[in-house]
Amino acid sequence: MFGYAGVAIDNMDEDGVYCDRLLRDLDKAACAVRSAENILIVTHIDADGISSGGIASITLDRLGKRYSISFEKKITEETIAMINGSDSDLVWVCDLGSAYVSEFKRRGIVITDHHVPDIRIKGRQASIEDFDGIHHLNPHTYGISGSYEICGAGMTYLLSKTIEAANTDLAFLAVVGAVGDLQDARESELIGLNRAILNDAVSSGDVAVERDIRYYGRDYRPLVQFLQFGNDPPVPGITDDGPRCAEFFSNLGIPLKDGSGPRSWRDLTADEKRTASERLLSYLDTEDAKKRLFGEIYTITRYESQTGLRDVKEFATVLNSCGRYDDAVTGLRICRGDLTALDDAERNRLDHRKNISSAIGYIKENRLLKERRFVQYFDAGPEIRETVVGIVAGILLNSGEARKELPIFAFADADDGVKVSARANRSLTDRGLDLSFVMKTASEMVGGYGGGHKVAAGATIPKGKEEEFLGIVEDLVSSQII
């Protein structure tokens, strides 16, 4: 059993090899970072990737290193060439890179990622020593889940803390990355190494933990909208019904407004929250739904509600909205504490909400969601941005528009082909579904590439190969699910 920051992680082999290797590899990678004079950071554009970039850049600032940062939507041949051809002493790849380790040919690379690794180093098929000069820090190689026990920002934070113990004040960014990657969704709380990192953030005074209703928008949505648009899980007779939501609060004697205007969930008194929560939970008939509705929420104590950064989910959405609209640098500025970036971020967030809403409306109005025997899918063509099509797929999967018992595959046009995003419920992965394997295998069979996690994965395939890809996907999915 591996203990980190007071948390026991029951995920090492009988000889203790996994935990020993993780600590050893963190130390080696830390030495490599300290020894380098100039460093290129390459990181992803989502909340996890931008949080990772924030942690890495602040760490290097504190070391007095010269560095530059590049945000990438995905690892492409051009990205690999950039990494291999960089004249920096070290390239630090965050929330990316694990699936392409065997493509990196230069010495001096540190990877802090959590996606399923290149098959040549997966498990014990080969050790990282086979890849000279590469420090590969990925939870999968240590017997730890990269889907719900730690994210890319978490691995980046572990390295930052190994470099300098005082960097525990960056733990809150790793919490943002984990929640942004929905790693708290499985248990309605963070577990595993995520829990250990959360403890660091709490000990640093940066994050407060409460148990409460887990719907999004607790700080800014008026009470009616907070319930009306909460759909994971949906509450019968409440979700999507504004008048019934207003009636719900009225029947409980909870005012919708006060002297300053509409009240949010955060404005309720403790008694009001308890009364409303108990009534909502009484409408749900399964323990799983109750667990998803009521669990842990995380508050970043250094920020006020009006910043939109106080609730960790909202902070993550701000970062996602920046990255998905080609403005990851603004998200990075926010991670680094530059609140002058909030105006730019708010424009991104408004665009993000508008585009997500219109994308879902477009799919519904045009009846794009289709079913095969083992999968469901939609092809948005050029009508939905490739950077948000996965978010749209996830929202549809958790709504009444899609069947929860089928994985969903979403297609959107991209500059280099067709972007495919896949999402599934945990119940399917418990039955054997692995979307990372499905997407990697199917995409390679049609001349593309892909990977990710068991419950969420992505791929890029050539235009015109969609039907062939779907046929392969269906065969793979049907063979996995027990």
HUDA-V683103 format. One record per residue. N is the residue number from 1. RES is the residue in one small letter. OMEGA is omega in whole degrees, 0 to 359 (none if undefined). BURIAL is # if it has 16 or more other C-alpha atoms within 10 Angstrom, else .. D_CENTER is the distance of its C-alpha to the mean C-alpha in Angstrom with 1 decimal. Layout:
N_RES_OMEGA_BURIAL_D_CENTER, N_RES_OMEGA_BURIAL_D_CENTER
This chain:
1_m_186_._26.5, 2_f_179_._24.6, 3_g_176_._24.6, 4_y_179_._22.3, 5_a_175_._22.9, 6_g_181_._24.8, 7_v_179_#_22.4, 8_a_181_._23.6, 9_i_186_#_21.3, 10_d_185_._23.2, 11_n_176_#_21.9, 12_m_182_#_24.4, 13_d_189_._27.3, 14_e_180_._30.9, 15_d_181_._31.9, 16_g_187_._29.1, 17_v_185_._28.2, 18_y_183_#_24.4, 19_c_178_#_24.4, 20_d_180_._27.2, 21_r_179_._25.5, 22_l_180_#_22.3, 23_l_179_._24.5, 24_r_183_._26.8, 25_d_175_#_24.2, 26_l_180_#_22.6, 27_d_180_._26.2, 28_k_180_#_27.0, 29_a_178_#_24.0, 30_a_177_#_24.8, 31_c_180_._28.4, 32_a_179_#_27.3, 33_v_181_#_25.5, 34_r_185_._28.4, 35_s_183_._30.9, 36_a_178_#_29.5, 37_e_176_._31.0, 38_n_193_#_28.8, 39_i_172_#_25.2, 40_l_174_#_22.9, 41_i_175_#_19.2, 42_v_185_#_17.2, 43_t_185_#_13.5, 44_h_186_#_10.8, 45_i_180_#_10.7, 46_d_183_#_7.2, 47_a_179_#_6.4, 48_d_181_#_5.5, 49_g_180_#_8.5, 50_i_174_#_10.6, 51_s_177_#_10.3, 52_s_179_#_11.4, 53_g_177_#_14.1, 54_g_180_#_15.2, 55_i_182_#_15.7, 56_a_184_#_17.5, 57_s_178_#_19.6, 58_i_178_#_20.8, 59_t_181_#_21.6, 60_l_174_#_23.7, 61_d_183_._25.3, 62_r_176_._26.5, 63_l_182_._27.9, 64_g_182_._29.7, 65_k_169_#_28.3, 66_r_181_._28.5, 67_y_171_#_25.3, 68_s_183_._23.7, 69_i_178_#_20.2, 70_s_177_#_19.0, 71_f_184_#_15.9, 72_e_176_#_15.4, 73_k_181_#_13.8, 74_k_175_#_14.3, 75_i_177_#_16.9, 76_t_176_._20.2, 77_e_179_._23.8, 78_e_178_._24.2, 79_t_179_#_21.3, 80_i_179_#_22.9, 81_a_178_._26.2, 82_m_181_._25.0, 83_i_181_#_23.7, 84_n_184_#_26.9, 85_g_182_._29.2, 86_s_177_._27.9, 87_d_175_._30.8, 88_s_178_#_28.6, 89_d_186_#_29.5, 90_l_171_#_25.9, 91_v_180_#_22.7, 92_w_183_#_19.5, 93_v_186_#_16.6, 94_c_176_#_13.1, 95_d_179_#_9.9, 96_l_165_#_12.4, 97_g_186_#_15.8, 98_s_183_#_16.0, 99_a_185_#_17.0, 100_y_183_._19.7, 101_v_183_#_21.3, 102_s_178_#_24.6, 103_e_182_._24.7, 104_f_189_#_24.8, 105_k_183_#_28.5, 106_r_170_#_28.9, 107_r_175_._29.1, 108_g_175_#_27.1, 109_i_171_#_23.4, 110_v_178_#_20.7, 111_i_173_#_17.4, 112_t_188_#_14.6, 113_d_179_#_12.0, 114_h_178_#_10.4, 115_h_183_#_10.9, 116_v_187_#_14.2, 117_p_169_#_17.0, 118_d_185_#_20.0, 119_i_181_._22.3, 120_r_178_#_25.0, 121_i_182_#_23.4, 122_k_179_#_21.6, 123_g_183_._23.1, 124_r_181_._26.7, 125_q_176_._27.7, 126_a_179_._27.9, 127_s_183_._27.2, 128_i_178_#_25.6, 129_e_178_._29.1, 130_d_182_._29.7, 131_f_191_#_27.7, 132_d_174_._29.9, 133_g_179_#_28.5, 134_i_176_#_24.8, 135_h_188_#_22.9, 136_h_182_#_20.0, 137_l_183_#_17.7, 138_n_185_#_15.4, 139_p_182_#_15.2, 140_h_182_#_16.3, 141_t_178_#_19.6, 142_y_179_#_20.3, 143_g_182_#_19.9, 144_i_180_#_16.6, 145_s_173_#_13.7, 146_g_180_#_10.6, 147_s_183_#_9.0, 148_y_179_#_9.7, 149_e_177_#_11.9, 150_i_182_#_10.2, 151_c_179_#_7.4, 152_g_178_#_8.7, 153_a_177_#_9.6, 154_g_178_#_11.1, 155_m_177_#_13.3, 156_t_178_#_14.2, 157_y_179_#_15.2, 158_l_178_#_17.3, 159_l_179_#_19.1, 160_s_180_#_19.7, 161_k_176_#_21.1, 162_t_178_#_23.2, 163_i_181_#_24.5, 164_e_185_._25.6, 165_a_181_._25.4, 166_a_181_._25.6, 167_n_175_#_22.1, 168_t_177_#_20.9, 169_d_176_#_20.8, 170_l_183_#_17.5, 171_a_183_#_15.8, 172_f_178_#_14.6, 173_l_176_#_12.4, 174_a_175_#_10.7, 175_v_176_#_10.4, 176_v_179_#_8.8, 177_g_181_#_6.1, 178_a_180_#_5.9, 179_v_176_#_6.3, 180_g_176_#_4.1, 181_d_176_#_1.4, 182_l_182_#_5.2, 183_q_175_#_6.8, 184_d_187_#_9.7, 185_a_185_#_10.5, 186_r_184_#_12.6, 187_e_186_._15.1, 188_s_174_#_14.5, 189_e_177_#_14.1, 190_l_181_#_12.6, 191_i_176_#_14.7, 192_g_179_#_15.8, 193_l_173_#_15.3, 194_n_180_#_12.5, 195_r_179_#_15.7, 196_a_179_#_17.8, 197_i_175_#_15.7, 198_l_179_#_15.6, 199_n_176_#_19.4, 200_d_181_#_19.8, 201_a_177_#_18.2, 202_v_180_#_20.6, 203_s_178_._23.5, 204_s_180_#_23.1, 205_g_184_._23.4, 206_d_184_#_20.2, 207_v_173_#_18.4, 208_a_182_#_20.2, 209_v_176_._19.3, 210_e_170_._20.8, 211_r_188_._21.1, 212_d_174_._21.2, 213_i_190_#_20.2, 214_r_179_#_16.4, 215_y_181_#_16.7, 216_y_172_#_15.1, 217_g_184_#_17.6, 218_r_184_#_19.7, 219_d_190_#_20.8, 220_y_181_#_22.0, 221_r_171_#_22.5, 222_p_188_#_26.1, 223_l_182_#_26.5, 224_v_181_#_27.4, 225_q_179_#_24.4, 226_f_178_#_22.1, 227_l_184_#_23.5, 228_q_185_#_24.3, 229_f_175_#_20.8, 230_g_185_#_19.1, 231_n_178_#_18.5, 232_d_3_#_16.3, 233_p_172_#_18.9, 234_p_177_#_21.7, 235_v_181_#_24.8, 236_p_178_._28.0, 237_g_182_._30.3, 238_i_184_#_27.9, 239_t_178_#_24.7, 240_d_182_#_25.6, 241_d_183_._29.0, 242_g_180_#_29.7, 243_p_179_._33.3, 244_r_177_#_32.5, 245_c_178_#_29.8, 246_a_178_#_32.5, 247_e_179_._35.0, 248_f_181_#_32.7, 249_f_179_#_32.7, 250_s_181_._36.4, 251_n_180_._37.4, 252_l_180_._35.9, 253_g_181_._37.7, 254_i_181_#_34.5, 255_p_178_._35.2, 256_l_182_#_32.8, 257_k_169_._34.1, 258_d_184_._35.7, 259_g_182_._37.8, 260_s_178_._34.9, 261_g_180_._33.6, 262_p_178_._31.0, 263_r_173_#_29.3, 264_s_177_#_25.6, 265_w_180_#_24.4, 266_r_182_#_24.2, 267_d_183_#_27.9, 268_l_173_#_29.1, 269_t_179_._31.2, 270_a_179_._30.4, 271_d_179_._33.0, 272_e_178_#_31.7, 273_k_182_#_28.1, 274_r_181_._29.6, 275_t_181_._31.9, 276_a_181_#_29.3, 277_s_180_._26.8, 278_e_179_._29.5, 279_r_179_._30.7, 280_l_181_#_27.3, 281_l_180_#_26.8, 282_s_179_._30.3, 283_y_183_._29.5, 284_l_187_#_27.0, 285_d_176_._28.7, 286_t_179_._26.3, 287_e_179_._24.9, 288_d_180_._21.5, 289_a_179_#_21.4, 290_k_179_#_22.7, 291_k_179_#_20.1, 292_r_181_#_17.2, 293_l_188_#_19.2, 294_f_180_#_20.2, 295_g_184_#_18.3, 296_e_169_#_16.9, 297_i_187_#_15.8, 298_y_182_#_15.3, 299_t_176_#_17.4, 300_i_193_#_17.6, 301_t_184_#_21.4, 302_r_185_._22.3, 303_y_175_._21.5, 304_e_183_._23.6, 305_s_186_#_22.4, 306_q_178_._23.7, 307_t_186_._21.3, 308_g_183_#_18.3, 309_l_186_#_16.6, 310_r_176_#_17.9, 311_d_185_#_15.5, 312_v_178_#_12.1, 313_k_181_#_10.5, 314_e_175_#_12.8, 315_f_180_#_12.2, 316_a_179_#_8.6, 317_t_176_#_10.2, 318_v_180_#_12.8, 319_l_178_#_10.8, 320_n_182_#_9.2, 321_s_176_#_12.8, 322_c_184_#_14.3, 323_g_183_#_12.5, 324_r_181_#_12.9, 325_y_171_#_16.5, 326_d_181_._17.5, 327_d_181_#_17.6, 328_a_181_#_15.0, 329_v_177_#_18.0, 330_t_176_#_18.2, 331_g_178_#_14.7, 332_l_179_#_15.9, 333_r_179_#_19.1, 334_i_177_#_17.6, 335_c_181_#_15.7, 336_r_174_#_19.2, 337_g_180_._20.8, 338_d_183_._22.5, 339_l_173_#_22.7, 340_t_179_._25.0, 341_a_187_#_21.9, 342_l_178_#_21.1, 343_d_177_._23.6, 344_d_181_._22.0, 345_a_180_#_18.5, 346_e_176_#_20.1, 347_r_178_._21.5, 348_n_183_#_18.2, 349_r_177_#_16.8, 350_l_176_._20.0, 351_d_182_._19.8, 352_h_180_#_16.2, 353_r_182_._17.5, 354_k_182_._20.7, 355_n_178_#_19.2, 356_i_180_#_16.9, 357_s_181_._20.0, 358_s_179_._22.4, 359_a_179_#_20.3, 360_i_177_#_20.3, 361_g_180_._24.0, 362_y_180_._24.8, 363_i_180_#_23.6, 364_k_184_._25.5, 365_e_182_._28.6, 366_n_178_._28.9, 367_r_184_._28.1, 368_l_183_._25.9, 369_l_182_#_24.1, 370_k_182_._26.2, 371_e_162_._26.6, 372_r_184_._27.8, 373_r_186_._28.8, 374_f_182_#_25.6, 375_v_169_#_23.0, 376_q_186_#_22.4, 377_y_168_#_21.5, 378_f_179_#_22.1, 379_d_183_#_23.0, 380_a_181_#_22.6, 381_g_180_._24.3, 382_p_189_._24.3, 383_e_179_._23.8, 384_i_179_#_20.0, 385_r_179_#_18.1, 386_e_183_#_16.3, 387_t_180_#_13.3, 388_v_186_#_12.8, 389_v_177_#_14.3, 390_g_177_#_11.2, 391_i_179_#_10.4, 392_v_179_#_14.1, 393_a_180_#_14.2, 394_g_178_#_11.9, 395_i_179_#_14.0, 396_l_182_#_17.1, 397_l_182_#_16.4, 398_n_178_#_16.3, 399_s_178_#_19.3, 400_g_183_._22.9, 401_e_185_._23.0, 402_a_177_#_21.5, 403_r_183_._22.5, 404_k_183_#_20.0, 405_e_177_._22.0, 406_l_172_#_21.2, 407_p_180_#_18.1, 408_i_179_#_17.6, 409_f_185_#_17.7, 410_a_182_#_17.6, 411_f_174_#_19.6, 412_a_180_#_19.9, 413_d_177_#_22.2, 414_a_181_#_21.1, 415_d_185_._23.4, 416_d_178_._23.5, 417_g_179_._23.8, 418_v_176_#_21.7, 419_k_177_#_17.9, 420_v_175_#_16.9, 421_s_181_#_13.6, 422_a_178_#_13.8, 423_r_178_#_12.5, 424_a_174_#_14.3, 425_n_182_#_15.0, 426_r_181_#_15.2, 427_s_179_._18.9, 428_l_178_#_19.0, 429_t_176_#_17.3, 430_d_179_._19.7, 431_r_174_._22.4, 432_g_182_._21.5, 433_l_177_#_19.2, 434_d_183_#_17.1, 435_l_177_#_15.4, 436_s_179_#_14.8, 437_f_181_#_18.6, 438_v_184_#_19.5, 439_m_179_#_17.8, 440_k_183_#_19.0, 441_t_183_#_22.4, 442_a_181_#_23.1, 443_s_179_#_22.0, 444_e_180_._24.2, 445_m_177_._27.1, 446_v_176_#_27.2, 447_g_178_._26.9, 448_g_180_#_23.2, 449_y_181_#_20.2, 450_g_180_#_16.8, 451_g_179_#_14.5, 452_g_182_#_11.0, 453_h_179_#_10.6, 454_k_185_#_13.1, 455_v_181_#_11.4, 456_a_183_#_9.5, 457_a_181_#_11.2, 458_g_179_#_12.9, 459_a_170_#_16.4, 460_t_182_#_19.1, 461_i_178_#_22.6, 462_p_176_#_26.0, 463_k_180_._27.2, 464_g_182_._29.6, 465_k_186_._27.9, 466_e_183_#_25.9, 467_e_178_._28.4, 468_e_179_._29.0, 469_f_180_#_25.3, 470_l_178_#_25.0, 471_g_178_._28.1, 472_i_179_#_26.7, 473_v_182_#_23.4, 474_e_177_#_25.5, 475_d_182_._27.6, 476_l_181_#_24.8, 477_v_182_#_23.1, 478_s_180_._26.5, 479_s_183_._27.4, 480_q_189_._24.3, 481_i_181_._24.4, 482_i_none_._27.0
